[in-house]
Amino acid sequence: MPKPKKKRQPDLSRALNAVRRMVRGLRSAAEAVERELSVSAAQLFVLRELGQVPNQSVKDLAMVTMTTHSTVSQVVGQLITKGFVTRTPDLSDGRRAVLRLTRPGANLVKRSRRVIQTDLIDGFDILRKSERRALANGLEKWLDASGLSRVPSRMLFLTSRSSTSAGRAPGRSPDAVKARERESVGATR
């Protein structure tokens, strides 16, 4: 059995403890948002961004939230369904749709606390440019060495895609359809 490398242990311990604190803080913040406001932390992040700069497109929000178009589109769809956001044609470019908070959406943003994503972004911005680059590079290398580099990066606290948010009728998700097909095949045997 190989001897543990004593030099790396303090750094490894510090790194793992930092990740644990971050995950714990993120989870705690997400649970508080859901408990207090009945929206996910991802939804609140998008609502707050729209509250600061209205009339953004999904593409604009994807850039601001540093996520993909499809991820933001999913969150926006959930917010439209809940009545917190409207999507209307842009008056200056009819090909583009813009998003705005509804009155209930604006009221929810007013009642909300600062989102943890903003704290993380602001904290990262405080670091020197060389520290930001080293941290980003180090995290990417660590994930790659750990076999996690291909795990998709999605918006923090994005709730799993439900069949209704995917534009399907309830019970019409591919998994639900396959399950019913298996049940009916089993029943006919």
KASULFEN-V189160 format. One record per backbone hydrogen bond with DSSP energy under -1.0 kcal/mol. NH is the residue of the N-H (numbers start at 1). CO is the residue of the C=O. E is the energy in kcal/mol with one decimal. If there is no record, write none. Layout:
BEGIN
nh:NH co:CO e:E
nh:NH co:CO e:E
END
This chain:
BEGIN
nh:12 co:8 e:-3.1
nh:13 co:9 e:-3.0
nh:14 co:10 e:-2.4
nh:15 co:11 e:-2.7
nh:16 co:12 e:-2.9
nh:17 co:13 e:-2.5
nh:18 co:14 e:-2.2
nh:19 co:15 e:-2.4
nh:20 co:16 e:-2.7
nh:21 co:17 e:-2.6
nh:22 co:18 e:-2.4
nh:23 co:19 e:-3.0
nh:24 co:20 e:-2.8
nh:25 co:21 e:-2.7
nh:26 co:22 e:-2.8
nh:27 co:23 e:-2.8
nh:28 co:24 e:-2.6
nh:29 co:25 e:-2.3
nh:30 co:26 e:-2.6
nh:31 co:27 e:-2.5
nh:32 co:28 e:-2.1
nh:33 co:29 e:-2.2
nh:34 co:30 e:-2.3
nh:35 co:31 e:-2.5
nh:36 co:32 e:-2.7
nh:37 co:33 e:-2.9
nh:38 co:34 e:-1.4
nh:44 co:40 e:-2.4
nh:45 co:41 e:-2.3
nh:46 co:42 e:-1.9
nh:47 co:43 e:-2.6
nh:48 co:44 e:-2.8
nh:49 co:45 e:-2.0
nh:50 co:46 e:-2.5
nh:51 co:47 e:-2.2
nh:52 co:48 e:-1.7
nh:53 co:49 e:-2.2
nh:55 co:99 e:-1.6
nh:61 co:57 e:-2.4
nh:62 co:58 e:-2.4
nh:63 co:59 e:-1.8
nh:64 co:60 e:-2.3
nh:65 co:61 e:-2.9
nh:67 co:62 e:-2.0
nh:72 co:68 e:-2.2
nh:73 co:69 e:-2.7
nh:74 co:70 e:-2.0
nh:75 co:71 e:-2.0
nh:76 co:72 e:-3.1
nh:77 co:73 e:-2.4
nh:78 co:74 e:-1.9
nh:79 co:75 e:-2.2
nh:80 co:76 e:-2.6
nh:81 co:77 e:-2.3
nh:82 co:78 e:-1.8
nh:83 co:80 e:-1.1
nh:84 co:79 e:-2.6
nh:86 co:100 e:-2.7
nh:88 co:98 e:-2.5
nh:90 co:96 e:-3.3
nh:96 co:93 e:-2.2
nh:98 co:88 e:-3.3
nh:99 co:56 e:-2.5
nh:100 co:86 e:-2.0
nh:102 co:84 e:-2.0
nh:106 co:102 e:-2.8
nh:107 co:103 e:-2.6
nh:108 co:104 e:-2.2
nh:109 co:105 e:-2.1
nh:110 co:106 e:-2.1
nh:111 co:107 e:-1.8
nh:112 co:108 e:-1.1
nh:119 co:115 e:-1.4
nh:120 co:116 e:-2.6
nh:121 co:117 e:-2.4
nh:122 co:118 e:-2.9
nh:123 co:119 e:-2.6
nh:124 co:120 e:-2.3
nh:125 co:121 e:-2.2
nh:126 co:122 e:-1.1
nh:132 co:128 e:-2.6
nh:133 co:129 e:-2.4
nh:134 co:130 e:-2.3
nh:135 co:131 e:-2.7
nh:136 co:132 e:-2.6
nh:137 co:133 e:-2.9
nh:138 co:134 e:-2.8
nh:139 co:135 e:-2.7
nh:140 co:136 e:-2.3
nh:141 co:137 e:-2.5
nh:142 co:138 e:-2.6
nh:143 co:139 e:-2.6
nh:144 co:140 e:-2.3
nh:145 co:141 e:-2.9
nh:146 co:142 e:-1.6
nh:147 co:144 e:-1.4
nh:148 co:143 e:-3.3
nh:151 co:148 e:-1.4
nh:158 co:155 e:-1.5
nh:166 co:162 e:-1.3
nh:167 co:164 e:-1.3
nh:168 co:163 e:-2.3
nh:172 co:169 e:-2.0
nh:177 co:173 e:-2.5
nh:178 co:174 e:-2.4
nh:179 co:175 e:-2.4
nh:180 co:176 e:-2.2
nh:181 co:177 e:-2.4
nh:182 co:178 e:-2.5
nh:183 co:179 e:-2.3
nh:184 co:180 e:-2.6
nh:185 co:181 e:-2.3
nh:186 co:182 e:-2.4
nh:187 co:183 e:-1.8
nh:188 co:184 e:-1.2
END
